[in-house]
């Protein structure tokens, strides 16, 4: 898949010709060597001032790209996707440099758990500079020390599994499968939030894409976590509920070892509660 990285470097030149571009980052699976045959190229572009439509369209024309989507400015971001003439897909996210600086501060100084901001932080933490290395290194340096306060926020927010989990036995007995599996996925997602906080890892995707690779990077986790998470999603629902309940208690025990002040007797009772 090395050709994707070479293609990213080639496409990057079409953007860096614009004097408004401060930096350009290779993000996503390619920057982490997680790419496979389904991967596309993700580029994050930092602009000194808002790009016009022409600023965004010019590189696509130079790449002889076919536009798949072209979104206006929303949530502090411009985004577009296109295919090159030889079928390589590019996902482009553009931000003002000042916006990304604020997002990073929100995460590492204000300890905001917001997954969208963490995803941007994770991209710059793990990403590869293709242009404007000084600014990208500055952002990387700011992100090196994952704050213990952010760990606590991530853990506390995700330890509350929601009232629907308490109804899991009723959903099972009613064979209310759609809602049951929705609850199971929601709880698994919360467990990942806790474990990312415990392991001081910035969330790189709001739905925790690349589960196997993420688990491999964790030093603090229940044993055989990937296999057990996979079995919960693919096994019999009765067994899945039992196994997920065990995983919850094991994860809570890992939290208690490191942050005993976060696990109260009331919380333990709530985690064990079954309606």
C-alpha positions, 0 to 999 in steps of 0.5 A: 500500500506504499503507493497510497503514501506516494500518491498523497505526497503527489496530491499534496503539491497541488495544495501547497502551491496556494500561499494560504496553506500553512500546513498539510498533514497525512492523517487516517490509517495510512499515517499509522500504517494500518491501511488495507485494500479498502483505505483511502487518503485522508489529508488535513489542510491548515489555512491561514485564512478561509479558503474560497471554493476555487481554492478548494477546487483548483487542486481537484482539477489538477488531480483530474479528480471526480468530485464525490462530495463538496461541503460548505463550512460547518463545525469549523471545517470544510470537507470534500471527497473525490476520486482521481482518474486512477480510482484513488479516493481522497478525503479532504478536511480543511481547517483554519490553523487557529481553529485546530490550535483551539481544538488542541487546547480544549482537549489538553488544557480544558480536558474536553472529552468531545470526540470530534475534537479528540479525533482532530487531536489524534490525527495531528498526534499520529499524522505525518507532515507533508508540508509546514512541519514546524506548525505540525510539530508544535501541535504534536509537542502540545499533545505529547503529554496526555493529561491525567485529568482527561483520563478521569473525565473519559472514565467518569463520563463512560462509566454511566452505562445508561438505564437501557443496559439495566433492562437487558434481561427483559429485552433478551426474554422479549427477543427484542433483538434490534434494541438489545443489540443497540444497547450492547453496542452502546455499552461496548462503545462506552467500555472503549471510552473508558479504556482509551482514557485509562490508556491515555489514548486520544480517540481517533474515531467516534465509533472506535474504528480499527478496534483490533489495532487500538486494542493492540496498543493498550497496555491496560485492558481485560485479557483477550479483549479483542476476541471477547468483544468480537464474540459478544457481537457474533455469539448467542445473545444470552452468552453475549450479555453474560460476557459483556457483564463480566467485561464491565466488572473487569474494566471497573476493577482496572479503573479502581486499581488506578483511580480508586476515588472514581469507583464508589460503592453506589457506582458498583451497585449500579454497574451490577444492577439488573432489572 
